[in-house]
Each structure stands twice: as C-alpha cells, then as structure tokens.
Amino acid sequence: MTRKGRRLVLIGVAGVVLAIAMGLVLSALNDTIVFFTGPTQVVEHPPAPGTRLRLGGLVAEGSVLREGANVRFGVTDGSKAVTVNYTGLLPDLFREKQGVVVEGTLAADGTFKADSVLAKHDESYMPKEVADALKANGTWKGPGS
C-alpha cells in the first residue's frame, strides 16, 4: 500500500471512530436534556406523560394550596395555567404573582409533578416565550415594559 493509501485509510478510520463517539455522546445527552416550556405550550401541545421538562411562569393568584409538605399551585403565563404538585420545602421567595421555574414530569391527568421549584426575585430574566405571553396580557413587569 502506498503512503497516500495508508493516509486515506487512517483518515477514514478516524472519521468512523469520531462518528461513533459523537453518536454515543448524543445518545447519553438525550437522557439528560430538559426542555423549557411555558404553560400555554404545555396546555396546547402536551408532551408525552413522563417527559421531563422545565415549566416557567408566574404563580397564579389564589392557587396555592398547602397540605403539610405537599403543595399544589398553578403556574401561568397570563393566558393558560398548569396545576403543579410539589412535595418538599419551597424557596423563601415563593409566593403568588412571583416568577417560578419548576422541573419535573407531566402526569397523564395533565398535572405537573415537580421535583424542584426555583423562585425568582422578579421577572427581569424570563424565557422569551413566557415573557412574550406576559407582555401580551399586560402583566409583564420586567425591563422594556
């Protein structure tokens, strides 16, 4: 085999190894990627039950119901709301009409089973989809309002 032929074989083998490595990395990341959605997206286009996602918006006014360590509340973007069930301690900044991001899975009955709740000081950092929905409903209090 000529020198040029060996070089081409080496490049081909390196390309195949790189493609396999990329496939393995993407396969591993697929299990850990969590997509961010707003309440309107979840209501209008619900993901498959058990799909992990992050849901962000405002805690709906009058929706917080505490039963011991269990808390049920609504997350809204001003037009649609999703009921969230959470068991555990809530952050100190958690309250009605305050920004919140919850991570968990959507149950078959349409409620969101959260395993983590992140309360935000204000709405100045909000995902574009949720911020646009809040601006459209006149409830946005962030920059550029």
Secondary structure as UniProt FT lines:
FT   HELIX           3..32
FT   STRAND          35..37
FT   HELIX           39..44
FT   TURN            49..50
FT   STRAND          52..59
FT   TURN            61..62
FT   STRAND          65..67
FT   TURN            68..69
FT   STRAND          70..76
FT   STRAND          81..87
FT   TURN            92..93
FT   TURN            96..97
FT   STRAND          99..106
FT   TURN            108..109
FT   STRAND          112..119
FT   HELIX           128..137
FT   TURN            143..144
//
